[in-house]
Amino acid sequence: MSVYNAYLSLSGTIDAEVATDERMALRTSYRIGGPAALHVTVHSYQALVRTIQVLDRERVSWVVLGRGSNILVSDQGYDGCVIKLGREFSRISLGDDATVTAGAGAMLAKLVNECQQAGLSGLEACVGIPGTVGGAVSMDAGTRHEWIGHKVRSVVTYVPGKGLRRRESHEVDWGYRATSIPGNEVILEATFGLEPGDPGQIAADMEERLVRRREHQPIGKPSCGSVFRNPMSGSVGSLIEACGLKGATCGAAQVSDVHANFVVNNGGATAVEVLTLIRKMHDEVLRQQGIDLVPEVKFLGF
Ligand SMILES: Cc1cc2nc3c(=O)[nH]c(=O)nc-3n(C[C@H](O)[C@H](O)[C@H](O)COP(=O)(O)OP(=O)(O)OC[C@H]3O[C@@H](n4cnc5c(N)ncnc54)[C@H](O)[C@@H]3O)c2cc1C
């Protein structure tokens, strides 16, 4: 593997911004994480294809990230390449028949707001979720009962070495914070099927949801949102709270005293500190309540 060779090959690529030793703490909502050996922002499909060709040739591992709002990066960083989707992947266009197509690099908040203004209802459950459309589709983001996948009509991905692949919604298994889209494919855009609605009513619904978020989530502190997926019944927050861990700390990391399924960074927390708390939450819930919690947060560089 040669990150250096990959860097040299990619440096002149049109439509790509290439950096070495990119501090991931600046690119994640946790504000935690050591450097990625390489960081490439690709602004066009050609640049994406070339970047992945070079990385595969040089045997450099890679991952596509959106806004890093669901990821914990190790303090040592990641010895591969983080790819970010730029300009060409940030478009949002309204179609006929209450559909909207969004590039995977577009911000989810922008999509939700544009739909509201256009009087298109269906994505209200996504209001307040940080990150990109690609991240949301990859995670099947949403609330406990409403997931973005419910509104997807089709998804276009790039399959390395093969090209574009379009899947209709029924060809994807949409699960709670999971999809069947293979992890080695890059989500490029998604088309959503929505319903016409009253913009004022949609805005009111969104506002109500935002108020609930502000009341129940530690919005002001860096975090990755929910650490674990909820089990079939009950909520992870109450399970962790029942174990006496609400407010527990490890260095500058803390099990939020607002919502026990959030671990917040009180300023200068390390990935090890966060991970120590995550392990403790998992192990105590297993020991005291017999439930084996599954992380929702993704890990990079561990
Ligand atoms: C305060 C806060 C509140 C949150 N509330 C919610 C909530 O209510 N509901 C919810 O579901 N989530 C919530 N989250 C988690 C997070 O915002 C979502 O999971 C979001 O959809 C992640 O988007 P992202 O662009 O930041 O993805 P990233 O964190 O960058 O990536 C997440 C995963 O998606 C993959 N990925 C990203 N882009 C692509 C792509 N183009 N192609 C293929 N794979 C890709 C990454 O490889 C990674 O595995 C919250 C997070 C925070 C910080």
The ligand as an ORCA input file, in Angstrom:
! r2SCAN-3c Opt
* xyz 0 1
  C     -27.129     15.899     17.214
  C     -27.356     14.710     16.313
  C     -28.646     14.236     16.140
  C     -28.877     13.123     15.325
  N     -30.165     12.677     15.162
  C     -30.414     11.624     14.344
  C     -31.756     11.153     14.148
  O     -32.713     11.672     14.680
  N     -31.937     10.094     13.328
  C     -30.902      9.476     12.683
  O     -31.136      8.529     11.923
  N     -29.624      9.897     12.850
  C     -29.360     10.953     13.664
  N     -28.061     11.391     13.843
  C     -26.947     10.640     13.207
  C     -26.517     11.195     11.822
  O     -26.820     12.552     11.715
  C     -27.189     10.424     10.688
  O     -26.823      9.067     10.710
  C     -26.821     11.029      9.316
  O     -27.695     10.514      8.348
  C     -25.368     10.763      8.910
  O     -25.082     11.588      7.761
  P     -23.583     12.022      7.418
  O     -23.599     12.655      6.086
  O     -23.015     12.822      8.522
  O     -22.890     10.593      7.342
  P     -21.474     10.151      7.925
  O     -21.521     10.203      9.414
  O     -20.406     10.896      7.249
  O     -21.436      8.633      7.473
  C     -22.318      7.705      8.067
  C     -22.222      6.384      7.281
  O     -22.740      6.583      5.972
  C     -21.764      6.239      4.988
  N     -21.903      7.164      3.860
  C     -21.969      8.524      3.906
  N     -22.120      9.015      2.663
  C     -22.132      7.951      1.829
  C     -22.258      7.809      0.405
  N     -22.400      8.853     -0.410
  N     -22.205      6.557     -0.119
  C     -22.061      5.482      0.683
  N     -21.954      5.551      2.012
  C     -21.996      6.770      2.587
  C     -20.429      6.380      5.695
  O     -19.431      5.575      5.077
  C     -20.786      5.911      7.102
  O     -20.797      4.498      7.164
  C     -27.792     12.479     14.655
  C     -26.498     12.984     14.826
  C     -26.272     14.096     15.642
  C     -24.873     14.610     15.790
*
